[in-house]
Amino acid sequence: MRETASSPLPSFPHRHLLGIEGLQPHEILGLLDRADEAVEISRQVNKKKSVLSGRTQINLFFEASTRTQSSFEIAGKRLGADVMNMSVSTSSVKKGETLIDTAATLNAMHPDLLVVRHHAAGAVHLLARKVSCSVVNAGDGPHEHPTQALLDALTIRRHKGKIARLTVAICGDIAHSRVARSNIILLNALGARVRVVAPSTLLPSGIHQMGVEVFHDMREGLKGADIVMMLRIQRERMNGAFIPSVREYYRYYGLDAEKLSYANDDALVMHPGPMNRGVEIDPAVADGPQSLIREQVEMGVAVRMAVLEALAEHLPNK
């Protein structure tokens, strides 16, 4: 039986979605239930709803992200919103405008929903305090990426029917990954057993306080795992040498068929993308029968539809 929130779908009590941290289990399950409905809508010929008709959604990305930005755009349009993608690379920010100035400028345009990705942890929280609309965190530095954790949870639940009591191994660059942090918080909240597998140089300080089991050996970490979640090496956030070489990293921490054989026979493989094939994952595994990587992309649109629809309940109608 699939874990769900109480029926009918409960109201989401928060005006913003800035992180998974602070959400209650029933609030997370409520968003997943909404997303399940959005999956069915997205698979129909007529994919349109009018929930956000007349509303304006601005996607403000200070970091490039084709996958996340495009899925938020599709999600907003499927709900009927007018969607604008703001190119920060050519904006006033590049000319020296502060984040607070940007917030004031955007606020003057009277948007209803602001989707923000920023390279600095906490930047999205600052913007949320300065604007009148609802704000969605699309990733802030190494801090959080809540909709990625939600889409990962939705993908897992649709295949396993539950998240509680599953063993999930998150492998790779934990230290620089907002995806890892949001997933650890969400999976713990829903009762999963969470492991992290990485060399000590790619683990953040305080990882043992996050309610996870820590492994440095890939094969040991994958024993009995139901889900194997791979992460890419985030070189853009690294200062210094965290791994001896790509070749050595792949030898010890790249997911290939031999290492995957240590997980349960019905274990499923996930990756938030973009993938570095031959670095953290073998192409044969990425494209193999246990891979859910393509499905994660589909679930991304559904989850973002669910989040936007949930936040729409807090928008003024006058």
C-alpha positions as CSV (number, residue, x, y, z in Angstrom):
1,M,0.0,0.0,0.0
2,R,1.3,3.4,-1.0
3,E,2.1,5.9,1.8
4,T,-0.2,8.9,1.3
5,A,-1.3,11.9,3.3
6,S,-4.9,11.9,4.6
7,S,-7.5,12.3,1.9
8,P,-8.7,14.7,0.4
9,L,-5.4,16.5,-0.4
10,P,-4.6,18.8,2.6
11,S,-3.8,22.4,2.2
12,F,0.0,23.2,2.1
13,P,0.4,25.6,5.1
14,H,3.5,27.4,3.8
15,R,3.6,30.5,1.6
16,H,7.1,29.6,0.3
17,L,9.0,26.4,-0.4
18,L,12.5,27.3,0.7
19,G,13.7,23.8,1.8
20,I,12.7,20.4,3.0
21,E,14.0,21.2,6.4
22,G,11.1,22.3,8.6
23,L,8.4,20.4,6.6
24,Q,6.3,17.8,8.5
25,P,6.0,14.2,7.0
26,H,2.3,14.7,6.2
27,E,3.2,18.0,4.3
28,I,5.8,16.1,2.2
29,L,3.3,13.3,1.5
30,G,0.7,15.8,0.6
31,L,3.0,17.3,-2.1
32,L,3.8,13.8,-3.4
33,D,0.1,13.0,-3.6
34,R,-0.5,16.2,-5.6
35,A,2.4,15.3,-7.8
36,D,0.9,11.8,-8.5
37,E,-2.2,13.6,-9.9
38,A,0.1,15.9,-12.0
39,V,1.8,12.8,-13.5
40,E,-1.6,11.7,-14.9
41,I,-2.4,15.2,-16.2
42,S,1.0,15.4,-18.0
43,R,0.4,12.1,-19.7
44,Q,-2.9,13.3,-21.2
45,V,-3.3,14.9,-24.6
46,N,-4.7,18.0,-23.0
47,K,-2.1,18.9,-20.3
48,K,-3.6,22.2,-19.3
49,K,-5.1,23.3,-16.0
50,S,-6.2,26.9,-15.1
51,V,-5.0,27.0,-11.5
52,L,-2.5,29.8,-12.3
53,S,-4.5,31.5,-15.1
54,G,-3.8,35.2,-15.0
55,R,-0.8,34.7,-12.6
56,T,2.8,35.6,-13.4
57,Q,5.7,33.3,-12.7
58,I,9.3,34.5,-12.9
59,N,12.1,32.0,-13.1
60,L,15.2,33.9,-11.8
61,F,18.3,31.7,-12.3
62,F,21.6,33.1,-11.2
63,E,23.1,29.7,-12.1
64,A,22.5,28.0,-15.5
65,S,20.3,24.9,-15.3
66,T,18.6,23.7,-18.4
67,R,16.8,20.8,-16.7
68,T,15.4,22.5,-13.7
69,Q,14.6,25.8,-15.4
70,S,12.8,24.1,-18.3
71,S,10.8,21.9,-16.0
72,F,9.6,24.8,-13.9
73,E,8.7,26.6,-17.1
74,I,6.7,23.7,-18.4
75,A,5.0,23.2,-15.0
76,G,4.0,26.8,-14.8
77,K,2.6,26.8,-18.4
78,R,0.7,23.6,-17.8
79,L,-1.0,25.3,-14.9
80,G,-1.9,28.3,-17.0
81,A,0.6,30.9,-15.7
82,D,2.4,33.5,-17.7
83,V,6.0,32.5,-17.4
84,M,9.1,34.7,-17.8
85,N,12.6,33.3,-17.7
86,M,15.0,36.0,-16.4
87,S,18.5,35.8,-17.9
88,V,20.8,37.0,-15.1
89,S,23.8,36.7,-17.3
90,T,22.6,39.8,-19.2
91,S,20.8,41.6,-16.3
92,S,21.6,44.5,-14.0
93,V,23.1,42.0,-11.5
94,K,26.1,41.7,-13.8
95,K,26.4,45.5,-13.7
96,G,26.7,45.6,-9.9
97,E,23.0,45.6,-8.7
98,T,22.6,44.0,-5.3
99,L,20.3,41.1,-4.6
100,I,18.1,43.4,-2.5
101,D,17.9,45.8,-5.4
102,T,16.9,43.0,-7.7
103,A,14.2,41.9,-5.3
104,A,12.8,45.4,-5.2
105,T,12.8,45.6,-9.0
106,L,11.0,42.3,-9.3
107,N,8.5,43.2,-6.7
108,A,7.5,46.3,-8.6
109,M,6.5,44.0,-11.5
110,H,3.9,42.3,-9.2
111,P,4.8,38.6,-9.9
112,D,2.8,35.9,-8.1
113,L,5.5,33.2,-8.0
114,L,9.2,33.6,-8.1
115,V,11.4,30.5,-8.7
116,V,15.0,31.2,-7.7
117,R,18.3,29.5,-8.2
118,H,21.4,31.1,-6.7
119,H,25.0,30.1,-6.1
120,A,25.0,31.4,-2.5
121,A,23.4,29.5,0.4
122,G,20.7,31.6,2.0
123,A,20.2,33.9,-0.9
124,V,16.7,32.6,-1.7
125,H,15.7,33.1,2.0
126,L,16.8,36.7,1.7
127,L,14.8,37.3,-1.4
128,A,11.7,35.7,0.1
129,R,11.8,38.3,2.9
130,K,12.0,41.2,0.4
131,V,9.2,40.3,-2.0
132,S,5.5,40.0,-1.7
133,C,5.0,36.9,-3.8
134,S,5.5,33.2,-3.1
135,V,9.1,32.0,-3.6
136,V,10.4,28.5,-4.6
137,N,14.0,27.5,-3.9
138,A,15.3,25.9,-7.1
139,G,18.7,25.4,-5.5
140,D,20.8,27.7,-3.3
141,G,24.5,26.9,-3.3
142,P,25.3,23.8,-1.3
143,H,22.3,24.3,1.0
144,E,19.1,22.8,-0.4
145,H,17.3,21.8,-3.6
146,P,13.8,20.8,-2.3
147,T,12.0,20.0,-5.5
148,Q,14.8,17.6,-6.5
149,A,14.4,15.7,-3.2
150,L,10.6,15.7,-3.8
151,L,10.9,14.3,-7.3
152,D,13.4,11.7,-6.1
153,A,10.9,10.6,-3.4
154,L,8.0,10.5,-5.9
155,T,10.1,8.3,-8.2
156,I,11.0,5.9,-5.4
157,R,7.4,5.8,-4.0
158,R,5.9,5.0,-7.4
159,H,8.2,2.0,-7.8
160,K,8.5,0.7,-4.3
161,G,5.1,1.8,-2.9
162,K,6.7,3.4,0.1
163,I,9.8,5.2,1.4
164,A,9.7,4.1,5.1
165,R,12.1,1.3,5.9
166,L,13.9,1.4,2.5
167,T,17.6,1.5,2.5
168,V,18.9,4.4,0.3
169,A,22.6,4.8,-0.4
170,I,23.6,8.3,-1.6
171,C,27.0,8.1,-3.2
172,G,29.6,10.6,-4.4
173,D,30.2,14.3,-3.7
174,I,28.1,14.7,-0.6
175,A,30.1,17.7,0.7
176,H,29.1,20.0,-2.2
177,S,25.6,18.6,-2.9
178,R,22.4,20.4,-2.1
179,V,20.6,17.4,-3.6
180,A,22.2,15.2,-1.0
181,R,21.3,17.5,1.9
182,S,17.6,17.8,0.9
183,N,17.3,14.1,0.2
184,I,18.8,13.2,3.6
185,I,16.3,15.4,5.4
186,L,13.3,14.1,3.4
187,L,14.2,10.4,3.5
188,N,14.8,10.6,7.3
189,A,11.5,12.4,7.8
190,L,9.7,9.6,6.0
191,G,11.4,6.8,7.8
192,A,14.0,5.5,5.3
193,R,17.4,4.2,6.4
194,V,20.0,6.5,4.8
195,R,23.6,5.8,4.0
196,V,26.2,8.0,2.5
197,V,29.1,6.6,0.5
198,A,32.1,8.7,-0.3
199,P,35.8,9.3,0.3
200,S,36.4,11.4,3.5
201,T,37.4,14.4,1.3
202,L,33.9,14.5,-0.1
203,L,32.0,14.3,3.1
204,P,30.9,17.5,5.0
205,S,31.8,18.1,8.6
206,G,29.0,17.1,10.9
207,I,27.7,14.4,8.5
208,H,27.4,11.9,11.4
209,Q,24.9,14.3,13.1
210,M,22.5,14.1,10.0
211,G,21.1,10.7,10.9
212,V,23.0,8.7,8.3
213,E,25.3,5.8,8.2
214,V,28.7,6.7,6.7
215,F,30.7,4.3,4.4
216,H,34.0,4.9,2.6
217,D,33.9,1.6,0.8
218,M,31.4,1.4,-2.1
219,R,30.7,-2.3,-1.9
220,E,30.1,-2.2,1.8
221,G,27.8,0.8,1.5
222,L,25.7,-0.8,-1.2
223,K,25.1,-4.1,0.6
224,G,21.4,-4.6,1.0
225,A,20.5,-1.2,-0.6
226,D,17.1,-0.7,-2.2
227,I,18.0,2.5,-3.9
228,V,21.4,3.7,-5.2
229,M,21.5,7.4,-5.7
230,M,24.6,8.7,-7.5
231,L,25.9,12.3,-7.4
232,R,28.2,14.1,-9.8
233,I,31.5,15.6,-8.9
234,Q,30.7,19.3,-8.5
235,R,34.0,20.8,-9.6
236,E,32.5,24.3,-9.9
237,R,32.1,24.4,-6.1
238,M,35.5,22.9,-5.2
239,N,38.6,24.8,-4.1
240,G,41.5,22.5,-4.2
241,A,42.0,18.8,-5.0
242,F,39.3,16.6,-3.4
243,I,40.1,13.5,-5.5
244,P,43.5,12.2,-6.8
245,S,42.2,11.8,-10.4
246,V,39.0,11.0,-12.3
247,R,40.3,7.6,-13.2
248,E,41.0,6.7,-9.5
249,Y,37.6,8.1,-8.4
250,Y,35.8,5.9,-11.0
251,R,37.8,2.9,-9.9
252,Y,36.7,3.2,-6.3
253,Y,33.4,5.1,-6.4
254,G,32.0,4.9,-9.9
255,L,28.9,2.8,-10.1
256,D,29.4,-0.2,-12.5
257,A,27.6,-3.5,-12.7
258,E,30.1,-5.2,-10.4
259,K,29.6,-2.7,-7.6
260,L,25.8,-2.6,-8.2
261,S,25.7,-6.4,-7.7
262,Y,26.3,-5.8,-3.9
263,A,22.9,-4.0,-3.7
264,N,19.6,-5.9,-3.6
265,D,18.6,-7.7,-6.8
266,D,15.7,-5.3,-7.3
267,A,17.7,-2.2,-6.4
268,L,17.0,0.9,-8.5
269,V,19.6,3.4,-9.7
270,M,19.0,7.2,-9.6
271,H,21.0,10.3,-10.6
272,P,19.8,13.9,-10.4
273,G,21.7,14.9,-13.5
274,P,23.6,16.0,-15.4
275,M,25.6,12.8,-15.4
276,N,29.3,12.5,-15.9
277,R,29.4,9.1,-17.7
278,G,32.5,7.2,-16.9
279,V,33.2,9.3,-13.8
280,E,30.5,8.5,-11.2
281,I,28.4,6.1,-13.3
282,D,29.0,3.5,-16.1
283,P,26.9,4.3,-19.2
284,A,25.7,0.6,-19.2
285,V,24.3,1.1,-15.7
286,A,22.9,4.6,-16.4
287,D,21.0,3.2,-19.4
288,G,20.3,-0.2,-17.9
289,P,17.1,-1.9,-16.7
290,Q,17.5,-0.8,-13.1
291,S,17.9,2.9,-14.0
292,L,15.2,5.4,-13.1
293,I,17.2,8.4,-14.4
294,R,14.9,9.2,-17.4
295,E,11.8,8.8,-15.2
296,Q,13.2,11.3,-12.7
297,V,13.0,14.0,-15.4
298,E,9.3,13.3,-16.0
299,M,8.6,13.3,-12.2
300,G,10.4,16.7,-12.0
301,V,7.7,18.4,-14.1
302,A,5.0,16.7,-12.0
303,V,6.5,17.7,-8.6
304,R,7.0,21.3,-9.8
305,M,3.4,21.5,-10.9
306,A,2.4,20.2,-7.5
307,V,4.5,22.8,-5.6
308,L,3.3,25.7,-7.7
309,E,-0.3,24.6,-7.3
310,A,0.1,24.2,-3.6
311,L,1.6,27.7,-3.2
312,A,-1.2,29.1,-5.4
313,E,-3.6,28.6,-2.5
314,H,-1.8,31.4,-0.7
315,L,-2.0,33.9,-3.5
316,P,-4.4,36.8,-3.0
317,N,-7.5,36.8,-5.2
318,K,-8.1,40.6,-5.2
